[in-house]
Amino acid sequence: MTDKVSPLQPEQETPKRRPPEIDAYVDHFLSTMCETSRRQILELLAQPRKDESGAVLERRSTDIARELGLSPSTTSEHLKQLTRAGLILPRREGTTVCYRIRNFLVVQAFHDLIKALDEHYNPHGLESDQ
């Protein structure tokens, strides 16, 4: 009885790993975005709003709270978490804090993901009963 030698399998290339700090950022971003109110805040801030000169308009924390139906303290905590995640930038003006998107490309990618999921799971654009 002779042993059959199997043909050599081509070596599979090991996928390139991202630096650990990038993996940590991605994990932090995803865990931050898994909370509905924070996602809604980002969506609200990402809506195109510009003044006549083309500058991106900021939103006051009190306006964000009112538009989303959240308490000011809850909104403030969510805004702090989004700021720590590097997604938004605060700007203090007296006692008022205004916020804007820090990295529009990251937020746009997130919106594209939500749009793709919406189209995949709701292909006819039907409103859901929430």
Backbone as JSON Lines, residues from 0, in Angstrom:
{"i":0,"aa":"M","n":[0.84,-1.17,0.0],"ca":[0.0,0.0,0.0],"c":[0.89,1.24,0.0]}
{"i":1,"aa":"T","n":[0.63,2.15,-0.89],"ca":[1.44,3.36,-0.97],"c":[0.63,4.53,-0.43]}
{"i":2,"aa":"D","n":[1.34,5.4,0.23],"ca":[0.68,6.6,0.75],"c":[0.57,7.62,-0.38]}
{"i":3,"aa":"K","n":[-0.61,8.18,-0.5],"ca":[-0.8,9.24,-1.48],"c":[-0.46,10.57,-0.82]}
{"i":4,"aa":"V","n":[0.3,11.32,-1.48],"ca":[0.66,12.63,-0.97],"c":[-0.34,13.63,-1.53]}
{"i":5,"aa":"S","n":[-0.96,14.41,-0.63],"ca":[-1.91,15.4,-1.1],"c":[-1.15,16.58,-1.69]}
{"i":6,"aa":"P","n":[-1.72,17.18,-2.72],"ca":[-1.04,18.34,-3.29],"c":[-0.95,19.45,-2.26]}
{"i":7,"aa":"L","n":[0.09,20.2,-2.34],"ca":[0.25,21.3,-1.4],"c":[-0.83,22.35,-1.61]}
{"i":8,"aa":"Q","n":[-1.4,22.77,-0.53],"ca":[-2.38,23.84,-0.58],"c":[-1.62,25.16,-0.67]}
{"i":9,"aa":"P","n":[-2.08,26.05,-1.52],"ca":[-1.4,27.35,-1.55],"c":[-1.54,28.01,-0.19]}
{"i":10,"aa":"E","n":[-0.48,28.64,0.22],"ca":[-0.54,29.31,1.52],"c":[-1.55,30.44,1.44]}
{"i":11,"aa":"Q","n":[-2.4,30.46,2.44],"ca":[-3.37,31.55,2.49],"c":[-2.72,32.73,3.17]}
{"i":12,"aa":"E","n":[-2.95,33.86,2.57],"ca":[-2.38,35.07,3.12],"c":[-3.11,35.45,4.4]}
{"i":13,"aa":"T","n":[-2.36,35.74,5.43],"ca":[-2.94,36.16,6.69],"c":[-3.48,37.58,6.52]}
{"i":14,"aa":"P","n":[-4.73,37.8,6.93],"ca":[-5.27,39.15,6.78],"c":[-4.45,40.15,7.61]}
{"i":15,"aa":"K","n":[-4.28,41.32,7.04],"ca":[-3.52,42.36,7.75],"c":[-4.36,42.85,8.91]}
{"i":16,"aa":"R","n":[-3.71,43.0,10.03],"ca":[-4.38,43.48,11.24],"c":[-4.25,44.99,11.33]}
{"i":17,"aa":"R","n":[-5.31,45.57,11.81],"ca":[-5.25,47.01,12.08],"c":[-4.47,47.21,13.38]}
{"i":18,"aa":"P","n":[-3.92,48.38,13.54],"ca":[-3.27,48.67,14.83],"c":[-4.3,48.56,15.95]}
{"i":19,"aa":"P","n":[-3.89,48.12,17.13],"ca":[-4.83,47.94,18.24],"c":[-5.6,49.21,18.61]}
{"i":20,"aa":"E","n":[-4.97,50.35,18.44],"ca":[-5.68,51.59,18.8],"c":[-6.84,51.86,17.85]}
{"i":21,"aa":"I","n":[-6.71,51.44,16.59],"ca":[-7.82,51.59,15.64],"c":[-8.95,50.63,16.01]}
{"i":22,"aa":"D","n":[-8.6,49.39,16.34],"ca":[-9.61,48.44,16.8],"c":[-10.34,48.97,18.03]}
{"i":23,"aa":"A","n":[-9.59,49.56,18.96],"ca":[-10.2,50.11,20.18],"c":[-11.15,51.25,19.82]}
{"i":24,"aa":"Y","n":[-10.76,52.11,18.86],"ca":[-11.63,53.21,18.45],"c":[-12.91,52.68,17.8]}
{"i":25,"aa":"V","n":[-12.76,51.69,16.93],"ca":[-13.93,51.11,16.25],"c":[-14.88,50.5,17.28]}
{"i":26,"aa":"D","n":[-14.34,49.75,18.23],"ca":[-15.17,49.16,19.28],"c":[-15.89,50.23,20.1]}
{"i":27,"aa":"H","n":[-15.15,51.3,20.44],"ca":[-15.75,52.39,21.22],"c":[-16.84,53.1,20.41]}
{"i":28,"aa":"F","n":[-16.57,53.35,19.14],"ca":[-17.56,53.98,18.27],"c":[-18.83,53.15,18.21]}
{"i":29,"aa":"L","n":[-18.68,51.84,17.95],"ca":[-19.86,50.98,17.82],"c":[-20.64,50.88,19.13]}
{"i":30,"aa":"S","n":[-19.94,50.78,20.25],"ca":[-20.66,50.69,21.53],"c":[-21.36,52.02,21.83]}
{"i":31,"aa":"T","n":[-20.75,53.13,21.46],"ca":[-21.38,54.44,21.65],"c":[-22.63,54.55,20.79]}
{"i":32,"aa":"M","n":[-22.56,54.08,19.56],"ca":[-23.67,54.22,18.63],"c":[-24.8,53.22,18.87]}
{"i":33,"aa":"C","n":[-24.58,52.25,19.73],"ca":[-25.63,51.26,20.0],"c":[-26.72,51.8,20.91]}
{"i":34,"aa":"E","n":[-26.6,53.01,21.37],"ca":[-27.62,53.61,22.23],"c":[-28.45,54.53,21.35]}
{"i":35,"aa":"T","n":[-29.75,54.33,21.36],"ca":[-30.66,55.02,20.45],"c":[-30.56,56.55,20.54]}
{"i":36,"aa":"S","n":[-30.56,57.09,21.73],"ca":[-30.53,58.56,21.86],"c":[-29.25,59.15,21.29]}
{"i":37,"aa":"R","n":[-28.11,58.49,21.53],"ca":[-26.85,59.0,20.98],"c":[-26.87,58.93,19.45]}
{"i":38,"aa":"R","n":[-27.41,57.85,18.91],"ca":[-27.52,57.72,17.46],"c":[-28.41,58.84,16.9]}
{"i":39,"aa":"Q","n":[-29.52,59.11,17.59],"ca":[-30.43,60.16,17.13],"c":[-29.78,61.54,17.21]}
{"i":40,"aa":"I","n":[-28.99,61.77,18.25],"ca":[-28.28,63.05,18.36],"c":[-27.33,63.22,17.18]}
{"i":41,"aa":"L","n":[-26.58,62.18,16.87],"ca":[-25.65,62.26,15.74],"c":[-26.39,62.48,14.43]}
{"i":42,"aa":"E","n":[-27.49,61.78,14.26],"ca":[-28.29,61.96,13.04],"c":[-28.79,63.4,12.93]}
{"i":43,"aa":"L","n":[-29.22,63.94,14.05],"ca":[-29.71,65.33,14.07],"c":[-28.57,66.29,13.71]}
{"i":44,"aa":"L","n":[-27.4,66.09,14.32],"ca":[-26.27,66.98,14.04],"c":[-25.74,66.81,12.62]}
{"i":45,"aa":"A","n":[-25.94,65.65,12.04],"ca":[-25.43,65.39,10.69],"c":[-26.34,65.92,9.59]}
{"i":46,"aa":"Q","n":[-27.54,66.36,9.96],"ca":[-28.43,66.92,8.94],"c":[-27.8,68.19,8.4]}
{"i":47,"aa":"P","n":[-27.73,68.3,7.07],"ca":[-27.06,69.48,6.5],"c":[-27.77,70.76,6.89]}
{"i":48,"aa":"R","n":[-27.04,71.61,7.57],"ca":[-27.55,72.93,7.96],"c":[-26.41,73.91,7.79]}
{"i":49,"aa":"K","n":[-26.57,74.85,6.89],"ca":[-25.51,75.84,6.66],"c":[-26.12,77.23,6.61]}
{"i":50,"aa":"D","n":[-25.3,78.19,7.0],"ca":[-25.77,79.57,6.89],"c":[-25.49,80.08,5.48]}
{"i":51,"aa":"E","n":[-25.77,81.37,5.25],"ca":[-25.62,81.92,3.9],"c":[-24.19,81.86,3.4]}
{"i":52,"aa":"S","n":[-23.21,81.87,4.3],"ca":[-21.81,81.82,3.87],"c":[-21.33,80.39,3.62]}
{"i":53,"aa":"G","n":[-22.17,79.41,3.93],"ca":[-21.79,78.02,3.72],"c":[-21.19,77.35,4.94]}
{"i":54,"aa":"A","n":[-21.09,78.09,6.05],"ca":[-20.54,77.52,7.28],"c":[-21.57,76.57,7.9]}
{"i":55,"aa":"V","n":[-21.06,75.46,8.44],"ca":[-21.93,74.48,9.07],"c":[-22.48,75.07,10.37]}
{"i":56,"aa":"L","n":[-23.79,74.98,10.52],"ca":[-24.42,75.5,11.72],"c":[-24.34,74.48,12.86]}
{"i":57,"aa":"E","n":[-24.15,75.0,14.04],"ca":[-24.11,74.16,15.22],"c":[-25.52,74.12,15.82]}
{"i":58,"aa":"R","n":[-25.67,73.22,16.78],"ca":[-26.95,73.15,17.51],"c":[-26.65,73.29,19.0]}
{"i":59,"aa":"R","n":[-27.49,74.05,19.66],"ca":[-27.36,74.19,21.11],"c":[-27.86,72.93,21.79]}
{"i":60,"aa":"S","n":[-27.26,72.61,22.92],"ca":[-27.67,71.41,23.66],"c":[-29.14,71.46,24.04]}
{"i":61,"aa":"T","n":[-29.64,72.64,24.38],"ca":[-31.06,72.76,24.76],"c":[-31.97,72.48,23.56]}
{"i":62,"aa":"D","n":[-31.54,72.9,22.36],"ca":[-32.33,72.63,21.16],"c":[-32.34,71.14,20.83]}
{"i":63,"aa":"I","n":[-31.18,70.5,21.02],"ca":[-31.09,69.05,20.78],"c":[-32.04,68.32,21.72]}
{"i":64,"aa":"A","n":[-32.01,68.69,23.0],"ca":[-32.88,68.05,23.99],"c":[-34.35,68.23,23.59]}
{"i":65,"aa":"R","n":[-34.73,69.44,23.23],"ca":[-36.12,69.72,22.87],"c":[-36.54,68.94,21.62]}
{"i":66,"aa":"E","n":[-35.68,68.95,20.59],"ca":[-36.03,68.27,19.34],"c":[-36.19,66.76,19.51]}
{"i":67,"aa":"L","n":[-35.42,66.17,20.43],"ca":[-35.49,64.72,20.63],"c":[-36.39,64.32,21.8]}
{"i":68,"aa":"G","n":[-36.92,65.31,22.53],"ca":[-37.8,65.0,23.65],"c":[-37.06,64.4,24.84]}
{"i":69,"aa":"L","n":[-35.82,64.81,25.03],"ca":[-35.0,64.31,26.14],"c":[-34.84,65.4,27.19]}
{"i":70,"aa":"S","n":[-34.56,65.0,28.41],"ca":[-34.28,65.99,29.44],"c":[-32.91,66.6,29.19]}
{"i":71,"aa":"P","n":[-32.7,67.85,29.62],"ca":[-31.39,68.48,29.42],"c":[-30.25,67.68,30.06]}
{"i":72,"aa":"S","n":[-30.46,67.1,31.23],"ca":[-29.38,66.35,31.88],"c":[-29.04,65.07,31.12]}
{"i":73,"aa":"T","n":[-30.06,64.38,30.62],"ca":[-29.83,63.17,29.83],"c":[-29.1,63.52,28.55]}
{"i":74,"aa":"T","n":[-29.54,64.59,27.89],"ca":[-28.91,65.04,26.66],"c":[-27.45,65.41,26.91]}
{"i":75,"aa":"S","n":[-27.2,66.11,28.0],"ca":[-25.85,66.51,28.34],"c":[-24.93,65.3,28.5]}
{"i":76,"aa":"E","n":[-25.41,64.26,29.15],"ca":[-24.59,63.06,29.34],"c":[-24.31,62.39,28.0]}
{"i":77,"aa":"H","n":[-25.31,62.3,27.15],"ca":[-25.08,61.71,25.82],"c":[-24.09,62.55,25.01]}
{"i":78,"aa":"L","n":[-24.2,63.86,25.09],"ca":[-23.29,64.74,24.37],"c":[-21.86,64.58,24.87]}
{"i":79,"aa":"K","n":[-21.69,64.4,26.17],"ca":[-20.35,64.16,26.73],"c":[-19.77,62.86,26.18]}
{"i":80,"aa":"Q","n":[-20.58,61.83,26.1],"ca":[-20.08,60.55,25.58],"c":[-19.71,60.66,24.11]}
{"i":81,"aa":"L","n":[-20.51,61.36,23.33],"ca":[-20.21,61.55,21.92],"c":[-18.94,62.39,21.73]}
{"i":82,"aa":"T","n":[-18.74,63.36,22.62],"ca":[-17.53,64.19,22.58],"c":[-16.31,63.34,22.92]}
{"i":83,"aa":"R","n":[-16.42,62.52,23.99],"ca":[-15.3,61.64,24.37],"c":[-14.96,60.65,23.26]}
{"i":84,"aa":"A","n":[-15.96,60.24,22.49],"ca":[-15.73,59.31,21.38],"c":[-15.13,60.02,20.17]}
{"i":85,"aa":"G","n":[-15.01,61.34,20.25],"ca":[-14.4,62.1,19.16],"c":[-15.33,62.33,17.98]}
{"i":86,"aa":"L","n":[-16.64,62.2,18.21],"ca":[-17.59,62.34,17.11],"c":[-18.15,63.74,16.95]}
{"i":87,"aa":"I","n":[-18.19,64.49,18.04],"ca":[-18.71,65.86,17.98],"c":[-17.75,66.79,18.7]}
{"i":88,"aa":"L","n":[-17.89,68.06,18.4],"ca":[-17.08,69.1,19.04],"c":[-18.0,70.09,19.75]}
{"i":89,"aa":"P","n":[-17.72,70.35,21.02],"ca":[-18.5,71.37,21.72],"c":[-17.82,72.74,21.59]}
{"i":90,"aa":"R","n":[-18.63,73.78,21.68],"ca":[-18.11,75.15,21.71],"c":[-18.96,75.93,22.7]}
{"i":91,"aa":"R","n":[-18.31,76.42,23.73],"ca":[-19.01,77.16,24.77],"c":[-19.14,78.63,24.37]}
{"i":92,"aa":"E","n":[-20.35,79.12,24.57],"ca":[-20.64,80.53,24.3],"c":[-21.41,81.05,25.51]}
{"i":93,"aa":"G","n":[-20.68,81.6,26.48],"ca":[-21.31,81.99,27.75],"c":[-21.75,80.74,28.5]}
{"i":94,"aa":"T","n":[-23.04,80.67,28.8],"ca":[-23.57,79.48,29.49],"c":[-24.12,78.45,28.51]}
{"i":95,"aa":"T","n":[-24.1,78.78,27.24],"ca":[-24.64,77.89,26.21],"c":[-23.51,77.07,25.6]}
{"i":96,"aa":"V","n":[-23.79,75.78,25.34],"ca":[-22.82,74.94,24.64],"c":[-23.45,74.53,23.31]}
{"i":97,"aa":"C","n":[-22.7,74.76,22.25],"ca":[-23.14,74.38,20.9],"c":[-22.3,73.2,20.43]}
{"i":98,"aa":"Y","n":[-22.91,72.35,19.63],"ca":[-22.23,71.14,19.16],"c":[-22.3,71.05,17.65]}
{"i":99,"aa":"R","n":[-21.28,70.44,17.08],"ca":[-21.26,70.15,15.65],"c":[-20.52,68.83,15.45]}
{"i":100,"aa":"I","n":[-20.7,68.25,14.28],"ca":[-20.04,67.01,13.91],"c":[-18.54,67.28,13.79]}
{"i":101,"aa":"R","n":[-17.74,66.38,14.32],"ca":[-16.29,66.52,14.2],"c":[-15.77,65.85,12.92]}
{"i":102,"aa":"N","n":[-16.21,64.63,12.67],"ca":[-15.72,63.88,11.5],"c":[-16.93,63.47,10.67]}
{"i":103,"aa":"F","n":[-17.26,64.3,9.7],"ca":[-18.46,64.06,8.92],"c":[-18.38,62.75,8.14]}
{"i":104,"aa":"L","n":[-17.2,62.35,7.7],"ca":[-17.07,61.11,6.92],"c":[-17.46,59.88,7.74]}
{"i":105,"aa":"V","n":[-17.07,59.85,9.02],"ca":[-17.44,58.73,9.88],"c":[-18.96,58.7,10.06]}
{"i":106,"aa":"V","n":[-19.55,59.85,10.3],"ca":[-20.99,59.92,10.48],"c":[-21.71,59.56,9.19]}
{"i":107,"aa":"Q","n":[-21.19,60.02,8.05],"ca":[-21.8,59.69,6.77],"c":[-21.77,58.19,6.52]}
{"i":108,"aa":"A","n":[-20.66,57.55,6.87],"ca":[-20.56,56.09,6.72],"c":[-21.6,55.4,7.6]}
{"i":109,"aa":"F","n":[-21.79,55.93,8.79],"ca":[-22.8,55.37,9.7],"c":[-24.2,55.53,9.1]}
{"i":110,"aa":"H","n":[-24.48,56.7,8.53],"ca":[-25.77,56.93,7.88],"c":[-25.97,55.99,6.7]}
{"i":111,"aa":"D","n":[-24.9,55.78,5.94],"ca":[-24.99,54.85,4.81],"c":[-25.32,53.44,5.3]}
{"i":112,"aa":"L","n":[-24.73,53.04,6.42],"ca":[-25.02,51.73,6.99],"c":[-26.49,51.64,7.4]}
{"i":113,"aa":"I","n":[-27.0,52.65,8.07],"ca":[-28.4,52.65,8.5],"c":[-29.32,52.62,7.28]}
{"i":114,"aa":"K","n":[-28.98,53.39,6.25],"ca":[-29.78,53.41,5.03],"c":[-29.78,52.03,4.37]}
{"i":115,"aa":"A","n":[-28.62,51.4,4.29],"ca":[-28.53,50.07,3.68],"c":[-29.35,49.05,4.46]}
{"i":116,"aa":"L","n":[-29.29,49.12,5.79],"ca":[-30.07,48.19,6.61],"c":[-31.56,48.46,6.44]}
{"i":117,"aa":"D","n":[-31.94,49.73,6.4],"ca":[-33.34,50.09,6.22],"c":[-33.86,49.57,4.88]}
{"i":118,"aa":"E","n":[-33.08,49.75,3.82],"ca":[-33.51,49.28,2.49],"c":[-33.55,47.75,2.43]}
{"i":119,"aa":"H","n":[-32.62,47.1,3.14],"ca":[-32.59,45.64,3.12],"c":[-33.77,45.05,3.89]}
{"i":120,"aa":"Y","n":[-34.04,45.6,5.06],"ca":[-35.09,45.04,5.91],"c":[-36.46,45.66,5.67]}
{"i":121,"aa":"N","n":[-36.5,46.76,4.95],"ca":[-37.75,47.43,4.66],"c":[-37.7,47.91,3.21]}
{"i":122,"aa":"P","n":[-37.67,46.96,2.26],"ca":[-37.43,47.32,0.86],"c":[-38.51,48.18,0.22]}
{"i":123,"aa":"H","n":[-39.7,48.2,0.78],"ca":[-40.78,48.98,0.19],"c":[-40.98,50.31,0.88]}
{"i":124,"aa":"G","n":[-40.12,50.62,1.86],"ca":[-40.2,51.89,2.55],"c":[-41.44,52.04,3.39]}
{"i":125,"aa":"L","n":[-41.98,50.96,3.88],"ca":[-43.2,51.02,4.68],"c":[-42.86,51.56,6.07]}
{"i":126,"aa":"E","n":[-43.75,52.38,6.58],"ca":[-43.59,52.88,7.95],"c":[-43.88,51.77,8.92]}
{"i":127,"aa":"S","n":[-43.08,51.67,9.95],"ca":[-43.34,50.65,10.96],"c":[-44.17,51.26,12.07]}
{"i":128,"aa":"D","n":[-44.91,50.43,12.77],"ca":[-45.71,50.9,13.91],"c":[-44.82,50.91,15.14]}
{"i":129,"aa":"Q","n":[-44.37,52.08,15.51],"ca":[-43.5,52.16,16.68],"c":[-44.21,52.81,17.81]}
